[in-house]
Amino acid sequence: MNQKTMADVPISGTFLLPAEIEAITQAVEHEIPTDPALQAIYIARRIMRKEAEQVGIDYPSYLSQLTAKRMATR
């Protein structure tokens, strides 16, 4: 796996592979089978955590940098 940077992070969407997203989705659907709204929240958070891991920073820092990046494009 190549080390990603915040420059690799798109403003919307993800740089994760479809297979990674599918694995996250299936795990969450298995853990929370009856609440699609809660599933969506957990899936989004897990995707962002995985992105933070691949960028090499902690989750709160990743969220801060992603927010700053999005605000800079407004």
C-alpha positions as CSV (number, residue, x, y, z in Angstrom):
1,M,0.0,0.0,0.0
2,N,1.3,3.4,-1.0
3,Q,1.4,6.1,1.7
4,K,-1.3,8.7,1.0
5,T,-1.2,12.4,1.8
6,M,-3.9,14.9,2.4
7,A,-3.3,16.0,-1.3
8,D,-4.6,12.6,-2.3
9,V,-7.8,13.1,-0.4
10,P,-10.6,14.3,-2.6
11,I,-13.0,17.1,-1.5
12,S,-15.9,14.7,-1.8
13,G,-15.8,10.9,-2.2
14,T,-12.9,8.7,-1.2
15,F,-9.6,7.3,-2.4
16,L,-10.4,3.8,-1.0
17,L,-10.8,1.0,-3.3
18,P,-14.3,-0.3,-4.0
19,A,-13.4,-3.6,-2.4
20,E,-12.4,-1.8,0.8
21,I,-15.6,0.1,0.9
22,E,-17.6,-3.1,0.3
23,A,-15.8,-4.8,3.2
24,I,-16.6,-1.9,5.5
25,T,-20.3,-1.9,4.3
26,Q,-20.8,-5.6,4.8
27,A,-19.2,-5.5,8.3
28,V,-21.5,-2.7,9.4
29,E,-24.6,-4.2,7.8
30,H,-23.8,-7.4,9.7
31,E,-23.3,-5.5,13.0
32,I,-26.3,-3.3,12.7
33,P,-28.8,-5.2,10.5
34,T,-32.0,-3.2,11.2
35,D,-31.1,0.5,11.0
36,P,-30.0,1.8,7.6
37,A,-29.6,5.3,8.9
38,L,-27.2,4.2,11.6
39,Q,-25.4,2.0,9.1
40,A,-24.8,5.0,6.9
41,I,-23.2,6.9,9.7
42,Y,-21.0,4.1,10.8
43,I,-19.9,3.3,7.2
44,A,-19.0,7.0,6.7
45,R,-17.0,7.1,9.9
46,R,-15.2,3.9,9.2
47,I,-14.3,5.1,5.7
48,M,-12.8,8.3,7.2
49,R,-10.9,6.3,9.9
50,K,-9.4,4.1,7.2
51,E,-8.4,7.1,5.1
52,A,-6.8,8.7,8.2
53,E,-4.9,5.5,8.8
54,Q,-3.7,5.4,5.2
55,V,-2.7,9.1,5.4
56,G,-0.8,8.3,8.6
57,I,-2.5,10.7,11.0
58,D,-5.0,10.3,13.8
59,Y,-8.8,10.5,13.1
60,P,-9.4,13.9,14.8
61,S,-6.5,15.5,12.9
62,Y,-7.7,14.0,9.7
63,L,-11.2,15.4,10.3
64,S,-9.8,18.9,11.0
65,Q,-7.6,18.8,7.9
66,L,-10.4,17.6,5.7
67,T,-12.7,20.3,7.0
68,A,-10.0,22.9,6.4
69,K,-9.5,21.6,2.9
70,R,-13.2,21.7,2.1
71,M,-13.6,25.2,3.5
72,A,-10.7,26.5,1.4
73,T,-12.5,25.5,-1.8
74,R,-15.6,27.6,-0.9
